[in-house]
Amino acid sequence: MTNNTLVVAFDVRADGTTTNRRDFGVLNGDDGGDGMAIDSEGRLYVTGAQGVHVLSPRGEYLGLIPTPRRPITLAFSGPDKKVLYVPQMGAVGPDGKAWATPESVRNTAMTIYRLPMLAQGYKGRPK
């Protein structure tokens, strides 16, 4: 069975309350979303188990940027905001093998991937 995660949108009023809940798009074949970012053209980037899903400004599914681990968040940065930083669960040690902690010690290792992009992140300041 294929999972599909629904992305919903709201209008935000000046006082911070929300209204007009509606379906926006679907993360094809994924079991949940986490972090989100938007680019200068209004495309929405959403992290899921498979990688970074990309939706058009109208919510149409544009594709997936696959990642080697489950990403948990993302952000455009750099001088022209043309680098997408994607932190992911897990890490690789100097030997190239998955980093592990001793039994009974929680492993909170993370790796941050730096993805050069053609798209540019949102140019203004978030409000």
Backbone atoms as SQL, in Angstrom:
CREATE TABLE atoms (id INTEGER PRIMARY KEY, chain TEXT, resi INTEGER, resn TEXT, atom TEXT, x REAL, y REAL, z REAL);
INSERT INTO atoms VALUES
  (1, 'A', 1, 'MET', 'N', 0.844, -1.189, 0.000),
  (2, 'A', 1, 'MET', 'CA', 0.000, 0.000, 0.000),
  (3, 'A', 1, 'MET', 'C', 0.886, 1.248, 0.000),
  (4, 'A', 2, 'THR', 'N', 0.596, 2.174, -0.882),
  (5, 'A', 2, 'THR', 'CA', 1.349, 3.421, -0.977),
  (6, 'A', 2, 'THR', 'C', 0.727, 4.468, -0.064),
  (7, 'A', 3, 'ASN', 'N', 1.567, 5.119, 0.698),
  (8, 'A', 3, 'ASN', 'CA', 1.100, 6.209, 1.548),
  (9, 'A', 3, 'ASN', 'C', 1.165, 7.510, 0.776),
  (10, 'A', 4, 'ASN', 'N', 0.289, 8.406, 1.072),
  (11, 'A', 4, 'ASN', 'CA', 0.311, 9.756, 0.538),
  (12, 'A', 4, 'ASN', 'C', -0.031, 10.700, 1.678),
  (13, 'A', 5, 'THR', 'N', 0.835, 11.665, 1.923),
  (14, 'A', 5, 'THR', 'CA', 0.620, 12.622, 2.999),
  (15, 'A', 5, 'THR', 'C', 0.005, 13.894, 2.436),
  (16, 'A', 6, 'LEU', 'N', -1.076, 14.322, 3.026),
  (17, 'A', 6, 'LEU', 'CA', -1.765, 15.533, 2.602),
  (18, 'A', 6, 'LEU', 'C', -1.129, 16.751, 3.254),
  (19, 'A', 7, 'VAL', 'N', -0.864, 17.773, 2.453),
  (20, 'A', 7, 'VAL', 'CA', -0.377, 19.061, 2.952),
  (21, 'A', 7, 'VAL', 'C', -1.572, 20.009, 2.946),
  (22, 'A', 8, 'VAL', 'N', -1.850, 20.621, 4.090),
  (23, 'A', 8, 'VAL', 'CA', -2.970, 21.549, 4.176),
  (24, 'A', 8, 'VAL', 'C', -2.454, 22.983, 4.281),
  (25, 'A', 9, 'ALA', 'N', -3.296, 23.928, 3.916),
  (26, 'A', 9, 'ALA', 'CA', -2.952, 25.350, 3.975),
  (27, 'A', 9, 'ALA', 'C', -4.043, 26.089, 4.742),
  (28, 'A', 10, 'PHE', 'N', -3.662, 27.219, 5.294),
  (29, 'A', 10, 'PHE', 'CA', -4.581, 28.092, 6.022),
  (30, 'A', 10, 'PHE', 'C', -4.308, 29.528, 5.616),
  (31, 'A', 11, 'ASP', 'N', -5.296, 30.397, 5.757),
  (32, 'A', 11, 'ASP', 'CA', -5.080, 31.832, 5.691),
  (33, 'A', 11, 'ASP', 'C', -4.790, 32.284, 7.117),
  (34, 'A', 12, 'VAL', 'N', -3.848, 33.204, 7.281),
  (35, 'A', 12, 'VAL', 'CA', -3.489, 33.704, 8.605),
  (36, 'A', 12, 'VAL', 'C', -3.953, 35.151, 8.710),
  (37, 'A', 13, 'ARG', 'N', -4.758, 35.415, 9.703),
  (38, 'A', 13, 'ARG', 'CA', -5.267, 36.773, 9.936),
  (39, 'A', 13, 'ARG', 'C', -4.193, 37.630, 10.615),
  (40, 'A', 14, 'ALA', 'N', -4.404, 38.924, 10.644),
  (41, 'A', 14, 'ALA', 'CA', -3.450, 39.863, 11.255),
  (42, 'A', 14, 'ALA', 'C', -3.199, 39.545, 12.730),
  (43, 'A', 15, 'ASP', 'N', -4.201, 38.999, 13.432),
  (44, 'A', 15, 'ASP', 'CA', -4.022, 38.683, 14.857),
  (45, 'A', 15, 'ASP', 'C', -3.374, 37.311, 15.085),
  (46, 'A', 16, 'GLY', 'N', -3.001, 36.619, 13.986),
  (47, 'A', 16, 'GLY', 'CA', -2.334, 35.327, 14.092),
  (48, 'A', 16, 'GLY', 'C', -3.259, 34.128, 14.068),
  (49, 'A', 17, 'THR', 'N', -4.558, 34.332, 14.110),
  (50, 'A', 17, 'THR', 'CA', -5.487, 33.204, 14.039),
  (51, 'A', 17, 'THR', 'C', -5.592, 32.734, 12.587),
  (52, 'A', 18, 'THR', 'N', -6.031, 31.486, 12.418),
  (53, 'A', 18, 'THR', 'CA', -6.117, 30.918, 11.078),
  (54, 'A', 18, 'THR', 'C', -7.562, 30.687, 10.673),
  (55, 'A', 19, 'THR', 'N', -7.766, 30.656, 9.388),
  (56, 'A', 19, 'THR', 'CA', -9.087, 30.412, 8.812),
  (57, 'A', 19, 'THR', 'C', -8.892, 29.741, 7.447),
  (58, 'A', 20, 'ASN', 'N', -9.960, 29.263, 6.860),
  (59, 'A', 20, 'ASN', 'CA', -9.968, 28.737, 5.503),
  (60, 'A', 20, 'ASN', 'C', -9.031, 27.536, 5.321),
  (61, 'A', 21, 'ARG', 'N', -9.141, 26.548, 6.212),
  (62, 'A', 21, 'ARG', 'CA', -8.345, 25.325, 6.074),
  (63, 'A', 21, 'ARG', 'C', -8.726, 24.639, 4.764),
  (64, 'A', 22, 'ARG', 'N', -7.708, 24.232, 4.012),
  (65, 'A', 22, 'ARG', 'CA', -7.966, 23.583, 2.728),
  (66, 'A', 22, 'ARG', 'C', -6.821, 22.641, 2.374),
  (67, 'A', 23, 'ASP', 'N', -7.127, 21.664, 1.543),
  (68, 'A', 23, 'ASP', 'CA', -6.098, 20.774, 1.025),
  (69, 'A', 23, 'ASP', 'C', -5.238, 21.561, 0.041),
  (70, 'A', 24, 'PHE', 'N', -3.918, 21.427, 0.168),
  (71, 'A', 24, 'PHE', 'CA', -3.005, 22.152, -0.717),
  (72, 'A', 24, 'PHE', 'C', -2.321, 21.216, -1.708),
  (73, 'A', 25, 'GLY', 'N', -1.769, 20.127, -1.226),
  (74, 'A', 25, 'GLY', 'CA', -1.063, 19.201, -2.100),
  (75, 'A', 25, 'GLY', 'C', -0.840, 17.873, -1.404),
  (76, 'A', 26, 'VAL', 'N', -0.165, 16.970, -2.107),
  (77, 'A', 26, 'VAL', 'CA', 0.082, 15.626, -1.590),
  (78, 'A', 26, 'VAL', 'C', 1.553, 15.290, -1.763),
  (79, 'A', 27, 'LEU', 'N', 2.142, 14.684, -0.719),
  (80, 'A', 27, 'LEU', 'CA', 3.499, 14.155, -0.815),
  (81, 'A', 27, 'LEU', 'C', 3.364, 12.715, -1.296),
  (82, 'A', 28, 'ASN', 'N', 3.579, 12.507, -2.577),
  (83, 'A', 28, 'ASN', 'CA', 3.342, 11.206, -3.196),
  (84, 'A', 28, 'ASN', 'C', 4.198, 10.106, -2.585),
  (85, 'A', 29, 'GLY', 'N', 3.538, 9.047, -2.126),
  (86, 'A', 29, 'GLY', 'CA', 4.219, 7.865, -1.637),
  (87, 'A', 29, 'GLY', 'C', 4.975, 8.040, -0.338),
  (88, 'A', 30, 'ASP', 'N', 4.639, 9.029, 0.464),
  (89, 'A', 30, 'ASP', 'CA', 5.372, 9.253, 1.714),
  (90, 'A', 30, 'ASP', 'C', 4.447, 9.132, 2.910),
  (91, 'A', 31, 'ASP', 'N', 5.040, 8.974, 4.082),
  (92, 'A', 31, 'ASP', 'CA', 4.251, 8.723, 5.287),
  (93, 'A', 31, 'ASP', 'C', 4.254, 9.877, 6.273),
  (94, 'A', 32, 'GLY', 'N', 4.605, 11.063, 5.841),
  (95, 'A', 32, 'GLY', 'CA', 4.560, 12.220, 6.737),
  (96, 'A', 32, 'GLY', 'C', 5.488, 13.311, 6.262),
  (97, 'A', 33, 'GLY', 'N', 5.203, 14.521, 6.666),
  (98, 'A', 33, 'GLY', 'CA', 6.042, 15.661, 6.333),
  (99, 'A', 33, 'GLY', 'C', 6.580, 16.302, 7.599),
  (100, 'A', 34, 'ASP', 'N', 7.624, 17.093, 7.458),
  (101, 'A', 34, 'ASP', 'CA', 8.221, 17.728, 8.632),
  (102, 'A', 34, 'ASP', 'C', 8.559, 19.173, 8.285),
  (103, 'A', 35, 'GLY', 'N', 9.805, 19.451, 7.916),
  (104, 'A', 35, 'GLY', 'CA', 10.223, 20.818, 7.648),
  (105, 'A', 35, 'GLY', 'C', 9.725, 21.338, 6.311),
  (106, 'A', 36, 'MET', 'N', 9.622, 22.665, 6.207),
  (107, 'A', 36, 'MET', 'CA', 9.179, 23.302, 4.965),
  (108, 'A', 36, 'MET', 'C', 10.001, 24.541, 4.683),
  (109, 'A', 37, 'ALA', 'N', 10.183, 24.818, 3.394),
  (110, 'A', 37, 'ALA', 'CA', 10.820, 26.057, 2.939),
  (111, 'A', 37, 'ALA', 'C', 10.148, 26.449, 1.632),
  (112, 'A', 38, 'ILE', 'N', 10.293, 27.723, 1.278),
  (113, 'A', 38, 'ILE', 'CA', 9.703, 28.212, 0.034),
  (114, 'A', 38, 'ILE', 'C', 10.791, 28.914, -0.768),
  (115, 'A', 39, 'ASP', 'N', 10.717, 28.808, -2.099),
  (116, 'A', 39, 'ASP', 'CA', 11.708, 29.495, -2.915),
  (117, 'A', 39, 'ASP', 'C', 11.135, 30.793, -3.477),
  (118, 'A', 40, 'SER', 'N', 11.945, 31.516, -4.222),
  (119, 'A', 40, 'SER', 'CA', 11.543, 32.835, -4.718),
  (120, 'A', 40, 'SER', 'C', 10.427, 32.768, -5.760),
  (121, 'A', 41, 'GLU', 'N', 10.151, 31.569, -6.298),
  (122, 'A', 41, 'GLU', 'CA', 9.064, 31.406, -7.269),
  (123, 'A', 41, 'GLU', 'C', 7.789, 30.867, -6.617),
  (124, 'A', 42, 'GLY', 'N', 7.824, 30.690, -5.284),
  (125, 'A', 42, 'GLY', 'CA', 6.650, 30.226, -4.561),
  (126, 'A', 42, 'GLY', 'C', 6.520, 28.716, -4.469),
  (127, 'A', 43, 'ARG', 'N', 7.527, 27.966, -4.923),
  (128, 'A', 43, 'ARG', 'CA', 7.485, 26.507, -4.784),
  (129, 'A', 43, 'ARG', 'C', 7.715, 26.146, -3.320),
  (130, 'A', 44, 'LEU', 'N', 7.011, 25.106, -2.867),
  (131, 'A', 44, 'LEU', 'CA', 7.111, 24.647, -1.485),
  (132, 'A', 44, 'LEU', 'C', 7.940, 23.373, -1.434),
  (133, 'A', 45, 'TYR', 'N', 8.918, 23.346, -0.537),
  (134, 'A', 45, 'TYR', 'CA', 9.789, 22.189, -0.325),
  (135, 'A', 45, 'TYR', 'C', 9.422, 21.605, 1.030),
  (136, 'A', 46, 'VAL', 'N', 9.091, 20.304, 1.063),
  (137, 'A', 46, 'VAL', 'CA', 8.645, 19.660, 2.297),
  (138, 'A', 46, 'VAL', 'C', 9.463, 18.386, 2.499),
  (139, 'A', 47, 'THR', 'N', 10.052, 18.237, 3.705),
  (140, 'A', 47, 'THR', 'CA', 10.810, 17.019, 3.988),
  (141, 'A', 47, 'THR', 'C', 9.859, 15.892, 4.361),
  (142, 'A', 48, 'GLY', 'N', 10.210, 14.688, 3.910),
  (143, 'A', 48, 'GLY', 'CA', 9.471, 13.470, 4.230),
  (144, 'A', 48, 'GLY', 'C', 10.447, 12.317, 4.323),
  (145, 'A', 49, 'ALA', 'N', 9.961, 11.134, 4.547),
  (146, 'A', 49, 'ALA', 'CA', 10.835, 9.969, 4.724),
  (147, 'A', 49, 'ALA', 'C', 11.725, 9.717, 3.509),
  (148, 'A', 50, 'GLN', 'N', 11.222, 10.006, 2.319),
  (149, 'A', 50, 'GLN', 'CA', 11.962, 9.707, 1.086),
  (150, 'A', 50, 'GLN', 'C', 12.943, 10.797, 0.683),
  (151, 'A', 51, 'GLY', 'N', 12.770, 11.997, 1.206),
  (152, 'A', 51, 'GLY', 'CA', 13.621, 13.112, 0.815),
  (153, 'A', 51, 'GLY', 'C', 12.838, 14.412, 0.856),
  (154, 'A', 52, 'VAL', 'N', 13.142, 15.303, -0.083),
  (155, 'A', 52, 'VAL', 'CA', 12.505, 16.618, -0.129),
  (156, 'A', 52, 'VAL', 'C', 11.514, 16.640, -1.297),
  (157, 'A', 53, 'HIS', 'N', 10.232, 16.777, -0.969),
  (158, 'A', 53, 'HIS', 'CA', 9.182, 16.863, -1.981),
  (159, 'A', 53, 'HIS', 'C', 9.035, 18.319, -2.410),
  (160, 'A', 54, 'VAL', 'N', 8.760, 18.544, -3.692),
  (161, 'A', 54, 'VAL', 'CA', 8.615, 19.900, -4.219),
  (162, 'A', 54, 'VAL', 'C', 7.207, 20.045, -4.805),
  (163, 'A', 55, 'LEU', 'N', 6.499, 21.086, -4.349),
  (164, 'A', 55, 'LEU', 'CA', 5.146, 21.386, -4.825),
  (165, 'A', 55, 'LEU', 'C', 5.134, 22.758, -5.474),
  (166, 'A', 56, 'SER', 'N', 4.316, 22.916, -6.497),
  (167, 'A', 56, 'SER', 'CA', 4.176, 24.215, -7.166),
  (168, 'A', 56, 'SER', 'C', 3.427, 25.181, -6.258),
  (169, 'A', 57, 'PRO', 'N', 3.405, 26.476, -6.605),
  (170, 'A', 57, 'PRO', 'CA', 2.629, 27.439, -5.817),
  (171, 'A', 57, 'PRO', 'C', 1.137, 27.095, -5.744),
  (172, 'A', 58, 'ARG', 'N', 0.652, 26.254, -6.666),
  (173, 'A', 58, 'ARG', 'CA', -0.751, 25.830, -6.675),
  (174, 'A', 58, 'ARG', 'C', -0.941, 24.464, -6.017),
  (175, 'A', 59, 'GLY', 'N', 0.161, 23.876, -5.475),
  (176, 'A', 59, 'GLY', 'CA', 0.066, 22.595, -4.785),
  (177, 'A', 59, 'GLY', 'C', 0.263, 21.378, -5.664),
  (178, 'A', 60, 'GLU', 'N', 0.597, 21.578, -6.940),
  (179, 'A', 60, 'GLU', 'CA', 0.834, 20.432, -7.832),
  (180, 'A', 60, 'GLU', 'C', 2.173, 19.793, -7.487),
  (181, 'A', 61, 'TYR', 'N', 2.213, 18.473, -7.503),
  (182, 'A', 61, 'TYR', 'CA', 3.435, 17.744, -7.176),
  (183, 'A', 61, 'TYR', 'C', 4.421, 17.872, -8.329),
  (184, 'A', 62, 'LEU', 'N', 5.612, 18.411, -8.039),
  (185, 'A', 62, 'LEU', 'CA', 6.625, 18.601, -9.079),
  (186, 'A', 62, 'LEU', 'C', 7.706, 17.520, -9.044),
  (187, 'A', 63, 'GLY', 'N', 7.955, 16.941, -7.882),
  (188, 'A', 63, 'GLY', 'CA', 8.960, 15.899, -7.817),
  (189, 'A', 63, 'GLY', 'C', 9.587, 15.755, -6.454),
  (190, 'A', 64, 'LEU', 'N', 10.626, 14.912, -6.412),
  (191, 'A', 64, 'LEU', 'CA', 11.298, 14.561, -5.181),
  (192, 'A', 64, 'LEU', 'C', 12.799, 14.730, -5.345),
  (193, 'A', 65, 'ILE', 'N', 13.441, 15.347, -4.356),
  (194, 'A', 65, 'ILE', 'CA', 14.893, 15.367, -4.265),
  (195, 'A', 65, 'ILE', 'C', 15.226, 14.254, -3.266),
  (196, 'A', 66, 'PRO', 'N', 15.691, 13.085, -3.738),
  (197, 'A', 66, 'PRO', 'CA', 15.944, 11.982, -2.813),
  (198, 'A', 66, 'PRO', 'C', 17.133, 12.285, -1.913),
  (199, 'A', 67, 'THR', 'N', 17.072, 11.791, -0.689),
  (200, 'A', 67, 'THR', 'CA', 18.162, 11.973, 0.265),
  (201, 'A', 67, 'THR', 'C', 18.532, 10.610, 0.850),
  (202, 'A', 68, 'PRO', 'N', 19.791, 10.444, 1.286),
  (203, 'A', 68, 'PRO', 'CA', 20.222, 9.141, 1.788),
  (204, 'A', 68, 'PRO', 'C', 19.626, 8.777, 3.150),
  (205, 'A', 69, 'ARG', 'N', 19.147, 9.756, 3.885),
  (206, 'A', 69, 'ARG', 'CA', 18.529, 9.526, 5.188),
  (207, 'A', 69, 'ARG', 'C', 17.258, 10.364, 5.275),
  (208, 'A', 70, 'ARG', 'N', 16.483, 10.137, 6.315),
  (209, 'A', 70, 'ARG', 'CA', 15.251, 10.911, 6.494),
  (210, 'A', 70, 'ARG', 'C', 15.600, 12.346, 6.898),
  (211, 'A', 71, 'PRO', 'N', 15.251, 13.336, 6.066),
  (212, 'A', 71, 'PRO', 'CA', 15.495, 14.729, 6.442),
  (213, 'A', 71, 'PRO', 'C', 14.442, 15.210, 7.432),
  (214, 'A', 72, 'ILE', 'N', 14.865, 16.134, 8.298),
  (215, 'A', 72, 'ILE', 'CA', 13.918, 16.623, 9.306),
  (216, 'A', 72, 'ILE', 'C', 13.582, 18.102, 9.152),
  (217, 'A', 73, 'THR', 'N', 14.399, 18.832, 8.435),
  (218, 'A', 73, 'THR', 'CA', 14.130, 20.246, 8.214),
  (219, 'A', 73, 'THR', 'C', 14.963, 20.686, 7.017),
  (220, 'A', 74, 'LEU', 'N', 14.848, 21.933, 6.615),
  (221, 'A', 74, 'LEU', 'CA', 15.627, 22.444, 5.496),
  (222, 'A', 74, 'LEU', 'C', 15.561, 23.960, 5.464),
  (223, 'A', 75, 'ALA', 'N', 16.542, 24.578, 4.807),
  (224, 'A', 75, 'ALA', 'CA', 16.568, 26.037, 4.697),
  (225, 'A', 75, 'ALA', 'C', 17.438, 26.441, 3.519),
  (226, 'A', 76, 'PHE', 'N', 16.997, 27.450, 2.789),
  (227, 'A', 76, 'PHE', 'CA', 17.832, 28.064, 1.763),
  (228, 'A', 76, 'PHE', 'C', 18.767, 29.043, 2.457),
  (229, 'A', 77, 'SER', 'N', 20.028, 29.088, 2.014),
  (230, 'A', 77, 'SER', 'CA', 20.980, 30.008, 2.612),
  (231, 'A', 77, 'SER', 'C', 22.089, 30.295, 1.613),
  (232, 'A', 78, 'GLY', 'N', 23.116, 30.974, 2.089),
  (233, 'A', 78, 'GLY', 'CA', 24.232, 31.355, 1.225),
  (234, 'A', 78, 'GLY', 'C', 24.010, 32.743, 0.664),
  (235, 'A', 79, 'PRO', 'N', 25.032, 33.298, 0.008),
  (236, 'A', 79, 'PRO', 'CA', 24.961, 34.677, -0.489),
  (237, 'A', 79, 'PRO', 'C', 23.762, 34.954, -1.398),
  (238, 'A', 80, 'ASP', 'N', 23.416, 34.026, -2.277),
  (239, 'A', 80, 'ASP', 'CA', 22.282, 34.218, -3.185),
  (240, 'A', 80, 'ASP', 'C', 21.099, 33.324, -2.818),
  (241, 'A', 81, 'LYS', 'N', 21.151, 32.708, -1.631),
  (242, 'A', 81, 'LYS', 'CA', 20.126, 31.752, -1.189),
  (243, 'A', 81, 'LYS', 'C', 19.912, 30.663, -2.238),
  (244, 'A', 82, 'LYS', 'N', 21.014, 30.171, -2.810),
  (245, 'A', 82, 'LYS', 'CA', 20.939, 29.108, -3.801),
  (246, 'A', 82, 'LYS', 'C', 21.560, 27.812, -3.289),
  (247, 'A', 83, 'VAL', 'N', 21.623, 27.693, -1.975),
  (248, 'A', 83, 'VAL', 'CA', 22.078, 26.452, -1.354),
  (249, 'A', 83, 'VAL', 'C', 20.967, 25.993, -0.418),
  (250, 'A', 84, 'LEU', 'N', 20.568, 24.738, -0.565),
  (251, 'A', 84, 'LEU', 'CA', 19.549, 24.177, 0.311),
  (252, 'A', 84, 'LEU', 'C', 20.262, 23.282, 1.323),
  (253, 'A', 85, 'TYR', 'N', 20.172, 23.652, 2.602),
  (254, 'A', 85, 'TYR', 'CA', 20.764, 22.863, 3.682),
  (255, 'A', 85, 'TYR', 'C', 19.683, 21.936, 4.217),
  (256, 'A', 86, 'VAL', 'N', 20.012, 20.637, 4.284),
  (257, 'A', 86, 'VAL', 'CA', 19.028, 19.638, 4.665),
  (258, 'A', 86, 'VAL', 'C', 19.605, 18.741, 5.771),
  (259, 'A', 87, 'PRO', 'N', 19.320, 19.033, 7.054),
  (260, 'A', 87, 'PRO', 'CA', 19.752, 18.144, 8.138),
  (261, 'A', 87, 'PRO', 'C', 18.961, 16.837, 8.105),
  (262, 'A', 88, 'GLN', 'N', 19.689, 15.734, 8.342),
  (263, 'A', 88, 'GLN', 'CA', 19.076, 14.411, 8.286),
  (264, 'A', 88, 'GLN', 'C', 19.516, 13.571, 9.469),
  (265, 'A', 89, 'MET', 'N', 18.666, 12.670, 9.860),
  (266, 'A', 89, 'MET', 'CA', 18.953, 11.783, 10.977),
  (267, 'A', 89, 'MET', 'C', 20.074, 10.823, 10.613),
  (268, 'A', 90, 'GLY', 'N', 20.984, 10.590, 11.552),
  (269, 'A', 90, 'GLY', 'CA', 22.078, 9.651, 11.353),
  (270, 'A', 90, 'GLY', 'C', 23.340, 10.345, 10.896),
  (271, 'A', 91, 'ALA', 'N', 24.473, 9.667, 11.063),
  (272, 'A', 91, 'ALA', 'CA', 25.754, 10.218, 10.646),
  (273, 'A', 91, 'ALA', 'C', 26.664, 9.079, 10.202),
  (274, 'A', 92, 'VAL', 'N', 27.684, 9.435, 9.447),
  (275, 'A', 92, 'VAL', 'CA', 28.684, 8.483, 8.975),
  (276, 'A', 92, 'VAL', 'C', 30.003, 8.847, 9.627),
  (277, 'A', 93, 'GLY', 'N', 30.694, 7.842, 10.170),
  (278, 'A', 93, 'GLY', 'CA', 31.984, 8.069, 10.807),
  (279, 'A', 93, 'GLY', 'C', 33.102, 8.199, 9.800),
  (280, 'A', 94, 'PRO', 'N', 34.329, 8.467, 10.260),
  (281, 'A', 94, 'PRO', 'CA', 35.479, 8.620, 9.369),
  (282, 'A', 94, 'PRO', 'C', 35.756, 7.371, 8.540),
  (283, 'A', 95, 'ASP', 'N', 35.292, 6.211, 9.017),
  (284, 'A', 95, 'ASP', 'CA', 35.503, 4.957, 8.293),
  (285, 'A', 95, 'ASP', 'C', 34.455, 4.719, 7.210),
  (286, 'A', 96, 'GLY', 'N', 33.495, 5.645, 7.074),
  (287, 'A', 96, 'GLY', 'CA', 32.448, 5.520, 6.064),
  (288, 'A', 96, 'GLY', 'C', 31.271, 4.673, 6.502),
  (289, 'A', 97, 'LYS', 'N', 31.313, 4.170, 7.708),
  (290, 'A', 97, 'LYS', 'CA', 30.219, 3.349, 8.224),
  (291, 'A', 97, 'LYS', 'C', 29.300, 4.202, 9.093),
  (292, 'A', 98, 'ALA', 'N', 28.063, 3.731, 9.215),
  (293, 'A', 98, 'ALA', 'CA', 27.093, 4.454, 10.045),
  (294, 'A', 98, 'ALA', 'C', 27.636, 4.590, 11.458),
  (295, 'A', 99, 'TRP', 'N', 27.558, 5.810, 11.993),
  (296, 'A', 99, 'TRP', 'CA', 28.035, 6.086, 13.345),
  (297, 'A', 99, 'TRP', 'C', 27.025, 5.520, 14.328),
  (298, 'A', 100, 'ALA', 'N', 27.506, 4.841, 15.321),
  (299, 'A', 100, 'ALA', 'CA', 26.626, 4.218, 16.301),
  (300, 'A', 100, 'ALA', 'C', 27.117, 4.525, 17.704),
  (301, 'A', 101, 'THR', 'N', 26.190, 4.550, 18.630),
  (302, 'A', 101, 'THR', 'CA', 26.530, 4.751, 20.032),
  (303, 'A', 101, 'THR', 'C', 26.470, 3.400, 20.734),
  (304, 'A', 102, 'PRO', 'N', 27.086, 3.307, 21.905),
  (305, 'A', 102, 'PRO', 'CA', 26.988, 2.061, 22.668),
  (306, 'A', 102, 'PRO', 'C', 25.526, 1.758, 23.005),
  (307, 'A', 103, 'GLU', 'N', 25.228, 0.480, 23.200),
  (308, 'A', 103, 'GLU', 'CA', 23.882, 0.078, 23.565),
  (309, 'A', 103, 'GLU', 'C', 23.440, 0.850, 24.805),
  (310, 'A', 104, 'SER', 'N', 22.206, 1.240, 24.842),
  (311, 'A', 104, 'SER', 'CA', 21.542, 2.009, 25.906),
  (312, 'A', 104, 'SER', 'C', 21.876, 3.502, 25.871),
  (313, 'A', 105, 'VAL', 'N', 22.666, 3.946, 24.897),
  (314, 'A', 105, 'VAL', 'CA', 22.936, 5.375, 24.732),
  (315, 'A', 105, 'VAL', 'C', 22.171, 5.848, 23.500),
  (316, 'A', 106, 'ARG', 'N', 21.337, 6.850, 23.680),
  (317, 'A', 106, 'ARG', 'CA', 20.512, 7.358, 22.577),
  (318, 'A', 106, 'ARG', 'C', 21.395, 7.971, 21.493),
  (319, 'A', 107, 'ASN', 'N', 21.169, 7.570, 20.268),
  (320, 'A', 107, 'ASN', 'CA', 21.931, 8.085, 19.129),
  (321, 'A', 107, 'ASN', 'C', 21.161, 9.255, 18.517),
  (322, 'A', 108, 'THR', 'N', 21.669, 10.459, 18.707),
  (323, 'A', 108, 'THR', 'CA', 21.031, 11.643, 18.135),
  (324, 'A', 108, 'THR', 'C', 21.909, 12.265, 17.050),
  (325, 'A', 109, 'ALA', 'N', 22.761, 11.441, 16.462),
  (326, 'A', 109, 'ALA', 'CA', 23.663, 11.934, 15.411),
  (327, 'A', 109, 'ALA', 'C', 22.861, 12.465, 14.226),
  (328, 'A', 110, 'MET', 'N', 23.383, 13.517, 13.638),
  (329, 'A', 110, 'MET', 'CA', 22.754, 14.102, 12.457),
  (330, 'A', 110, 'MET', 'C', 23.834, 14.485, 11.452),
  (331, 'A', 111, 'THR', 'N', 23.439, 14.554, 10.197),
  (332, 'A', 111, 'THR', 'CA', 24.307, 15.001, 9.122),
  (333, 'A', 111, 'THR', 'C', 23.578, 16.125, 8.392),
  (334, 'A', 112, 'ILE', 'N', 24.289, 17.182, 8.043),
  (335, 'A', 112, 'ILE', 'CA', 23.682, 18.268, 7.273),
  (336, 'A', 112, 'ILE', 'C', 24.233, 18.207, 5.859),
  (337, 'A', 113, 'TYR', 'N', 23.336, 18.021, 4.902),
  (338, 'A', 113, 'TYR', 'CA', 23.722, 17.984, 3.494),
  (339, 'A', 113, 'TYR', 'C', 23.552, 19.377, 2.899),
  (340, 'A', 114, 'ARG', 'N', 24.487, 19.735, 2.052),
  (341, 'A', 114, 'ARG', 'CA', 24.508, 21.042, 1.372),
  (342, 'A', 114, 'ARG', 'C', 24.237, 20.782, -0.100),
  (343, 'A', 115, 'LEU', 'N', 23.062, 21.211, -0.582),
  (344, 'A', 115, 'LEU', 'CA', 22.658, 20.947, -1.960),
  (345, 'A', 115, 'LEU', 'C', 22.675, 22.235, -2.778),
  (346, 'A', 116, 'PRO', 'N', 23.606, 22.377, -3.730),
  (347, 'A', 116, 'PRO', 'CA', 23.569, 23.545, -4.613),
  (348, 'A', 116, 'PRO', 'C', 22.284, 23.486, -5.453),
  (349, 'A', 117, 'MET', 'N', 21.603, 24.611, -5.589),
  (350, 'A', 117, 'MET', 'CA', 20.313, 24.647, -6.281),
  (351, 'A', 117, 'MET', 'C', 20.335, 25.633, -7.436),
  (352, 'A', 118, 'LEU', 'N', 19.508, 25.378, -8.429),
  (353, 'A', 118, 'LEU', 'CA', 19.241, 26.374, -9.468),
  (354, 'A', 118, 'LEU', 'C', 18.213, 27.372, -8.932),
  (355, 'A', 119, 'ALA', 'N', 17.245, 26.858, -8.161),
  (356, 'A', 119, 'ALA', 'CA', 16.229, 27.711, -7.549),
  (357, 'A', 119, 'ALA', 'C', 16.856, 28.557, -6.454),
  (358, 'A', 120, 'GLN', 'N', 16.252, 29.701, -6.210),
  (359, 'A', 120, 'GLN', 'CA', 16.719, 30.611, -5.162),
  (360, 'A', 120, 'GLN', 'C', 15.673, 30.679, -4.066),
  (361, 'A', 121, 'GLY', 'N', 16.129, 30.683, -2.825),
  (362, 'A', 121, 'GLY', 'CA', 15.212, 30.789, -1.692),
  (363, 'A', 121, 'GLY', 'C', 14.481, 32.121, -1.689),
  (364, 'A', 122, 'TYR', 'N', 13.442, 32.203, -0.883),
  (365, 'A', 122, 'TYR', 'CA', 12.662, 33.417, -0.733),
  (366, 'A', 122, 'TYR', 'C', 13.560, 34.596, -0.414),
  (367, 'A', 123, 'LYS', 'N', 13.387, 35.688, -1.132),
  (368, 'A', 123, 'LYS', 'CA', 14.301, 36.847, -0.999),
  (369, 'A', 123, 'LYS', 'C', 13.981, 37.769, 0.169),
  (370, 'A', 124, 'GLY', 'N', 12.730, 37.781, 0.606),
  (371, 'A', 124, 'GLY', 'CA', 12.352, 38.691, 1.684),
  (372, 'A', 124, 'GLY', 'C', 12.568, 38.088, 3.046),
  (373, 'A', 125, 'ARG', 'N', 12.181, 38.806, 4.059),
  (374, 'A', 125, 'ARG', 'CA', 12.265, 38.322, 5.428),
  (375, 'A', 125, 'ARG', 'C', 10.945, 37.660, 5.809),
  (376, 'A', 126, 'PRO', 'N', 11.002, 36.533, 6.509),
  (377, 'A', 126, 'PRO', 'CA', 9.756, 35.946, 7.003),
  (378, 'A', 126, 'PRO', 'C', 9.103, 36.868, 8.016),
  (379, 'A', 127, 'LYS', 'N', 7.809, 36.834, 8.082),
  (380, 'A', 127, 'LYS', 'CA', 7.104, 37.712, 9.030),
  (381, 'A', 127, 'LYS', 'C', 6.447, 36.897, 10.100);
